Amino acid sequence: MPQGPQQGVAKPAAKPAPALITWSATRPLTWADFHSKPMPAEQLAALTSATIDVQVGCKDYVFSSEVKAVFIPHESWVRDKVKASPELLRHEQLHFDITELHARMLRQKISFLKLDCEHLNPAFNNLSNAAFSAWKREEFNYDRETNHGLSPTKQAFWEAQVKQRLALLDKFASLP
């Protein structure tokens, strides 16, 4: 059956967006993971785009969830990969680590709740909204207190604190 007029001009294939990177203790970020470009007026040296990916469902009235911290390469950028310092990359990595910390905290909260599939909302929405608000607030405080990583003392404090908090929630790390 005909599909309509065929054109003789081939369209260039759209380049697919790079895959998301799920947080892993054994796979730190590299500058090669940052695929986007900054806007001309942007003042920052780099930007990490990450999110907490939450998938929930009910099958046969049994609640299930998957919570992952993911890095978004096509929204993350570094102004100059050649001049970018290891310290700046550590600062950006800690943004991703904070995302994982809050993903673990959300996994922990979900594990303690007895969510009923028939009455899932608003309980789950309230829980996830609160988790996202706390995560965004901590990301803001991290940048403010470290002056976007320019304060070595504060940066070291945050790195130690987040490492310790991740270890305390190791039981809620996602399985590889």
Backbone torsions as a table, in degrees:
resi	resn	phi	psi	omega
1	MET	NA	131.6	-178.5
2	PRO	-64.5	144.5	-179.2
3	GLN	-100.6	0.9	-176.4
4	GLY	113.6	179.7	-176.7
5	PRO	-63.8	139.3	178.3
6	GLN	-101.1	134.6	177.5
7	GLN	-96.0	145.6	179.7
8	GLY	-86.5	-2.1	-177.1
9	VAL	-97.6	123.8	178.4
10	ALA	-82.0	134.8	176.1
11	LYS	-85.5	140.8	175.3
12	PRO	-65.9	140.6	-179.9
13	ALA	-67.4	135.3	177.3
14	ALA	-69.6	137.5	179.3
15	LYS	-76.5	122.6	-178.9
16	PRO	-68.1	147.8	176.8
17	ALA	-66.2	142.8	178.0
18	PRO	-58.5	148.2	179.9
19	ALA	-63.8	152.5	174.4
20	LEU	-69.4	152.0	179.9
21	ILE	-110.8	117.5	177.3
22	THR	-79.1	138.0	-178.3
23	TRP	-58.6	137.9	175.9
24	SER	-148.9	137.3	178.3
25	ALA	-63.8	-23.4	-176.8
26	THR	-99.2	1.5	-178.0
27	ARG	-132.3	82.2	178.2
28	PRO	-71.1	160.8	176.6
29	LEU	-69.5	152.3	170.5
30	THR	-127.4	164.4	178.5
31	TRP	-62.5	-25.3	178.0
32	ALA	-64.5	-18.0	179.1
33	ASP	-78.4	-14.6	-175.7
34	PHE	-93.1	105.6	-170.6
35	HIS	-103.4	-16.7	-175.3
36	SER	-86.7	178.1	177.9
37	LYS	-122.8	145.0	178.7
38	PRO	-72.9	153.8	172.3
39	MET	-68.8	148.6	-177.2
40	PRO	-54.4	-35.7	-177.7
41	ALA	-84.0	-3.6	-176.4
42	GLU	-66.1	134.4	-178.1
43	GLN	-95.2	-22.7	-175.7
44	LEU	-70.4	158.3	177.5
45	ALA	-85.6	-24.4	-179.5
46	ALA	-160.9	161.1	178.2
47	LEU	-143.9	128.4	175.1
48	THR	-101.5	123.5	173.9
49	SER	-105.2	119.3	179.3
50	ALA	-142.8	164.4	176.9
51	THR	-152.4	167.9	172.7
52	ILE	-101.7	112.3	-179.0
53	ASP	-88.8	117.2	-177.2
54	VAL	-116.6	120.0	176.1
55	GLN	-117.2	126.0	178.8
56	VAL	-128.5	155.5	177.9
57	GLY	-163.6	167.6	176.2
58	CYS	-133.9	127.1	175.3
59	LYS	-129.3	124.8	-176.0
60	ASP	52.7	41.6	177.5
61	TYR	64.7	21.5	176.8
62	VAL	-111.2	121.5	-179.1
63	PHE	-75.3	138.4	172.8
64	SER	-140.1	154.9	179.7
65	SER	-148.9	155.8	172.2
66	GLU	-136.6	127.1	-177.8
67	VAL	-124.9	122.9	-178.8
68	LYS	-133.8	142.7	169.6
69	ALA	-88.7	125.3	-178.3
70	VAL	-129.1	142.4	176.6
71	PHE	-97.6	139.3	-176.0
72	ILE	-111.9	94.8	-175.0
73	PRO	-58.1	-40.7	-175.3
74	HIS	-75.0	-2.3	173.9
75	GLU	-116.0	-4.6	-177.3
76	SER	-102.0	143.8	-177.3
77	TRP	-148.7	160.4	171.2
78	VAL	-132.4	136.7	-175.2
79	ARG	-61.6	-47.5	-176.8
80	ASP	-143.5	100.6	-176.2
81	LYS	-61.7	-30.2	-178.6
82	VAL	-71.0	-40.0	-177.7
83	LYS	-91.0	-10.7	-175.8
84	ALA	-66.1	132.9	-175.1
85	SER	-85.6	158.5	172.8
86	PRO	-60.3	-32.2	178.8
87	GLU	-64.9	-39.8	178.0
88	LEU	-65.2	-41.1	178.3
89	LEU	-64.2	-38.5	176.8
90	ARG	-62.1	-39.5	178.1
91	HIS	-62.2	-45.3	-179.8
92	GLU	-66.6	-38.9	177.1
93	GLN	-59.5	-39.6	-178.5
94	LEU	-67.0	-29.5	172.5
95	HIS	-58.8	-44.4	179.5
96	PHE	-67.3	-38.7	177.8
97	ASP	-63.6	-38.8	177.2
98	ILE	-64.4	-37.2	176.3
99	THR	-61.5	-44.5	177.5
100	GLU	-63.7	-40.5	178.4
101	LEU	-56.3	-46.4	-178.6
102	HIS	-73.1	-28.4	172.9
103	ALA	-64.8	-41.9	177.8
104	ARG	-64.0	-40.8	179.2
105	MET	-62.7	-38.5	178.4
106	LEU	-69.4	-41.1	175.8
107	ARG	-58.6	-41.5	179.5
108	GLN	-62.1	-47.4	-179.2
109	LYS	-62.4	-42.0	179.4
110	ILE	-62.4	-38.6	-178.1
111	SER	-65.3	-26.8	-178.8
112	PHE	-85.8	-20.8	-177.3
113	LEU	-85.6	147.3	172.4
114	LYS	-105.5	87.1	-176.4
115	LEU	-81.8	131.2	-178.5
116	ASP	-97.7	122.2	-176.2
117	CYS	-61.5	-29.9	179.6
118	GLU	-75.7	-22.7	-178.4
119	HIS	-129.2	46.8	-175.2
120	LEU	-67.7	-41.5	179.5
121	ASN	-101.4	145.5	7.6
122	PRO	-89.2	0.3	-174.8
123	ALA	-54.6	-49.2	-177.8
124	PHE	-68.8	-40.3	178.1
125	ASN	-61.3	-42.3	178.6
126	ASN	-62.6	-42.9	179.2
127	LEU	-63.0	-48.5	-177.9
128	SER	-69.8	-37.4	176.8
129	ASN	-62.6	-42.1	178.0
130	ALA	-64.4	-40.5	179.6
131	ALA	-64.2	-43.6	179.8
132	PHE	-67.2	-38.4	178.1
133	SER	-63.7	-44.1	179.4
134	ALA	-63.4	-41.1	178.8
135	TRP	-62.8	-48.6	-179.6
136	LYS	-62.3	-39.7	179.4
137	ARG	-63.5	-42.8	179.8
138	GLU	-67.4	-39.4	176.9
139	GLU	-59.4	-43.8	179.0
140	PHE	-62.9	-46.7	-179.6
141	ASN	-63.4	-38.1	177.8
142	TYR	-59.0	-50.4	179.1
143	ASP	-64.5	-40.1	-178.7
144	ARG	-65.7	-48.3	-176.2
145	GLU	-70.4	-31.5	-179.1
146	THR	-95.1	-0.1	-174.0
147	ASN	51.8	51.3	-179.5
148	HIS	57.2	36.5	176.9
149	GLY	88.3	1.1	-176.7
150	LEU	-83.0	-9.6	176.1
151	SER	-102.6	100.5	-176.7
152	PRO	-57.7	-37.5	-178.9
153	THR	-65.6	-49.0	179.7
154	LYS	-66.8	-37.0	178.1
155	GLN	-61.7	-45.5	179.4
156	ALA	-62.7	-40.0	177.6
157	PHE	-59.8	-48.7	-179.2
158	TRP	-63.4	-41.2	-180.0
159	GLU	-60.8	-44.9	-179.7
160	ALA	-65.9	-43.2	-178.4
161	GLN	-63.5	-46.7	-178.2
162	VAL	-67.5	-39.2	177.7
163	LYS	-59.9	-45.1	-179.9
164	GLN	-64.3	-43.3	-179.2
165	ARG	-67.3	-37.4	175.4
166	LEU	-61.8	-43.1	-180.0
167	ALA	-62.6	-39.7	178.8
168	LEU	-63.8	-27.1	-179.4
169	LEU	-105.7	21.6	-177.5
170	ASP	-56.4	-33.6	178.6
171	LYS	-59.4	-23.3	-176.9
172	PHE	-107.1	17.3	173.4
173	ALA	-69.8	145.1	179.6
174	SER	-74.4	151.7	179.8
175	LEU	-78.2	142.6	-178.9
176	PRO	-66.7	NA	NA
